[in-house]
């Protein structure tokens, strides 16, 4: 018996459609043979244990048979725990637990707990954009990721909390239409909270020369270097600089949210509503600043896209770390090449740096 479900894998800040094919032999054996093919990483291979326990603890008994899971296309590396849910649904569908044999109008993803609960995963926003591009109307995902995906118009987002909730949702569908209201979010109200900052530029008293320089830099998105003795207010001013930058447009907010979603640092609102402020420590590596990994992930320069990157104690950063910033500063993009793939991340940011005038910090004082 063969059963198919749809999911997605994120590469860079874009998602690729993945077809999860489930086949079982029907021959009962003494041991269960569960194989996953299609270049899965360790997290995907371990899904068999999570899926088996989640199905059992949800009240379904799967006899020990030969089960094969294929993640197509097979030449793309798959990573992460987001395939747990489509694999479990595919297995239950193959054994006849679903009334609907065709799930071509449903895309699903999520990590399963051993009790059958559905847990959040990173990178949901690019998946929602992919569902809209592929004209897949329904997206089933963890409840904690619903706000993130709902900012994409044209896709019906259905948050779920358990595997049984997913089965009830699919069994209630008639002709591919789920008999439940999708999750909605008012993006205008979220963007309306842009002016609320925990620290604000208007709190600064004095510092007229420094404030004038920062205002000019913010107006033209110019890079700026602040030099002064310790305690003169360099870091304090830099932290308040985002509050005088131009508000994010919806398109800029969507671009920034995609990057933060892939990196797994998105807040609970589902949409980045303020220009990012990133301040990495001077011990950061070049891969941490630019990005890297077997499947490349965005670094600090990409997380600061459409926002501010602040390098405090600039001379303390290693030379090789500063050298790798040449490309993003000039091209506003970062290209990371690996043996398996080459990915590009946007990196249009304003650079602010601070340093002491000398090693002791008190030159001319």
N, C-alpha and C positions, 0 to 999 in steps of 0.2 A: 504494500500500500504506500502510495506517494502522496505527500501533502506539502503545500508551499505557503509560506508567509513572506512578507516584505519587511525589511529593516534597512538600516543605513550605517555606513562607516564614515568617519570624519577623517579627512586628510588635509592638513593645513587648516584653512578656515572654510573649506568646502566639503560637502558630503557626497558620497557615492551610493547609489542604490544597490542594496545587497538582497539577493533572493535566498531565503533559507529553505532548503529542500530537506524534507524528513522522509526517510524510507525505513520500513521495518519488514523483516522477513516473514513474520507470522509463525515461525518455527520456535516453539518453546524449548529453551535449553536450561541446563542446571545453573548457568551463570548469565548475567546480563552483559551483552557486548555492545558498548556505546562508543562509537567512533565519530570524531569530528574532523572533516577535511576542508580544504580551502585556505591554506596558510593561516591557521589560527595561532595566536600567541598563547602564553601560559594561562592568562585569565580566561580566554575563550575555551581552552581545553578543560579547565577546571569547572566549567559551567555544568558539565554532566552531573557532578555531585550535587550542586545547588539545585539544578532542575529536578533531579530524581527525588530529592527530599521535599522540595516545594510541591511537587505533584502528589506525593504520598500524604503530606500533611494537609493538603487541600481536599482530601477525601477520595482521591482516585487511585486505583490500584493498577499498575502497569505490569503485566507478566514479564518475566525475564526472556527477552528475545534479542535478535540482532538488529540494532538501531544504527543507522548511518545518517549523519548530518552533513550536508554540503552547503558551504557558504559561497555562493556564486556572485561575481566571477572569481574563479579559483586562483587567478594569478595576482590578486591584490591581498596584501597582508592585512589580517583582521586582528584588532586588539581591543581590549576593554571588556567590561561585563554587561554591556548593553544588549548583547544578543541572547541573554538568558530568557527574556520574555518571549520573543518570537520562536525560540527553540521549544520552549515548554508548550506554547500554543500549537506549534506544528506537530509535536508528539501527540497531544491530546486530540487534535484534529485527525491525525492518521488513525487513531484508535476509535474514532467515531463519537467523540465527546461534543462535537460542534454540529449544529444543524446546517450551517452554511459551509459548503465545500470550496467556495471561491472567495478568497480574501484579497483579491486584487485591488480593492478600493480601500484597504486598510494598511497603514504602515505603523509598526509598533517597535518599541525599544524600552529597555529597563532592566535593572538588576533585580534578581530574585533573592529573598531571604529564605532560610530553610523552612520557615513557617508559612511560606507562600506570599509574604508581603513584597511589594514592589518598591524598590529603593531608587533614589535619584541618581543620575549619571551626568557627566559633563558633555558639552557639545550638542545641545538639543536645538538651539536656534538654527544652525546650518541645516539640520535635518528637516526642520519645518519649512525652510526656504526650498529645499530639494523637493519636498512633497508638493509644494505649490507649482514648481517648475514641471514636475512629472504628472501633474493633474491627478494626484492621489488625494481625494477629498478628506479622508479621515486619518487623524494621527492619534494613536493611543500611547500614552507615556505616563511616567510617575507623577503623582499629584504635586510633588515639590518642584517639578519642572514645567508645570502648566503655564504659569505666568510668563515664563521665558519664551515659550513657543507661541503663545496667543498674540504676541505683537505682530505676527505675520498674518496679514489678511488673506482670505481665500482658502484657508485650511480650517477644518473643524477639529478642535483640540478636545480630547476626552481624557481627563485625568483619572487614574485608577490607583487604588491602594493595595489590592490583593490580586492574586491569580484568579480567584473565583469571581471577582468583580469584572475582570477582563472577559471571562467566559460568559457571564450574564450579559455583558455589553454586546458581545458578538452574536449571541443567540437571540438577542432582541432585535437584531438588524433585519430589515425587510428590503429586499432588492438593493442591498448595499447601503441603506439608509438606517442609521442608528436611531432608535426611538428614545433619545435622551438629548436634552439641550447641551450643546457644546459649551466649553468654558470661554468666557469673553473677558476682555480687559480694555479699559479706557486709556489708550496711550496718551491722549491729550491731557488727562488728569495727572499722569505720571510726569510728563514733561513740564507740567505746571509747577512742579516742586523743584525746579532747577535753581531757584535763587536761595535755597536754604543751604547754608554752609556752616559747618561746625566752627570754622575759623574764618574771619572776614577781614578784607583789606582795610575796611573802615575802622577797625579796632586799633590801628597803628597810630601812635601819637609821636609827633616829631618826624625825624628821618626824612626831611623834605627832599633832599637831593636823591636819596635812594628811591623814594617813592616815585619821583618824577622819572627816573631812569626805568623803573619797572612799568610804569604806565605807557611810556613810549614803546618799550619792548612788547608789551601785551597788545598794543594797538596794531602793530605790524607783524606780530608773531616772530619777533627777532630773538635770536639766542642772546643770552646775557651771562656775564661772569661778574660775581661780586667778590671783592677783595677787602678784607678788613680783619682787625684783631678779634680774638675770641670774645663772645658776649656782645658784639656790636649789633646783632639782630639779623644776620644774613639768613639763617635757617628760618627764623620767624617770618621774615618777609617772603621767602620763597614758598612757604606753606600757604600763605594767603594770596599768592599770585593767581591761582585758578579762579578766585572769586571775582576778578576783574576781566577775565577772558570772555569773549563773546559766547552766548548760550549755544548749546548744541542744537543743531537742526535734527529733525527726525531721521534723516538719512545718515547723518554722522553718528547719531545714537545707535542706529541699527548696525553700522559697521563696527563700532566700538564694542557693542554687546556680543557680536559674533566672535571677536577675538577673546573676550573675557569668558565667554561660554566654553570655547575650546580649551582654554587654560584652566577651567574649573574654579575661577575666582569671582564668579558672578554673584551679586547680592540677591536678596529675596524678591526685589521688585520686578524682576524679569527684564528690565531695560536699564541700561546705564544712562542716568539722567544728568550727570555732571561730568565735566571734562576730567579725565583721569589725572591723578598726581602720583607718580612713581618715584620713590627715593631709595634706590638700592644701596646697600652698604659697600664700602670700598673694597671689601674682600671678595666681591662677586667675580665669577669666572667669565670668560668671553662667551661661553655657551649660555650662561645664565642671562647675560645682557642681550645677546642677539637671538638666542633660541637654539635648540638642538634636540638630540634624541634619535633613536633608531627610526621612529616615525616622528619627524620634527615637530616640536611644539613652540609656540611663540615665547620670546624672551621679553625682557623689560622694555626694550625699545618699541616692541609691538603692543605691549600692554599700555604704553603711554600714547598710543595712536590717538590723534585728535585732542591730545592733552599736553601735560607738562612732565618732562623727565628732569629730575633734580639730582645732580651729583655733588654731594657735600664732601668737603675735604678732597677736592679734585686731584692734587698732587699725590695723594695716597693710592689712587687707582693704578694698577699695573699698566705698563706701556701697551702691552698687547691688547688689553681690554679697551683702551681708548682708541687704538688703531682700527679695531673692527667697526667703530662707529662711523667711519668715513662713508661707506656706502649708504646707510640709512639717512645720514645728514644731507647727502647730495641727491640721492634718487628717491627718497621717501619710501623705500621698500627694502626688504631683506630677503635674499635668496639663500636658502640652505640646501646644499647638495649632499646627498647620501648615495650609497651604492644602489639602494632599492628605488629611490625617488628623489626628485628635486622639487621643493615647495617654496613659494614666495608668500611673505606676510607684509601687509602694509605697515609703515612706520613713519607717519607724518606727525612729528611732535615738535614742541618748542623746548629747547634745551636751556636749562638754567644751572649754573655751577657756582660753587662758593669755595674760597680758599683763604688761608692765612697769608699775609705778605712775606713771611719768612718762617723757618722751622719753629722758632720760639713763639711766633705769632704776634709779637709786639714791636715790630720794626717802626721807627719814627714815633713811638709812643713814649 
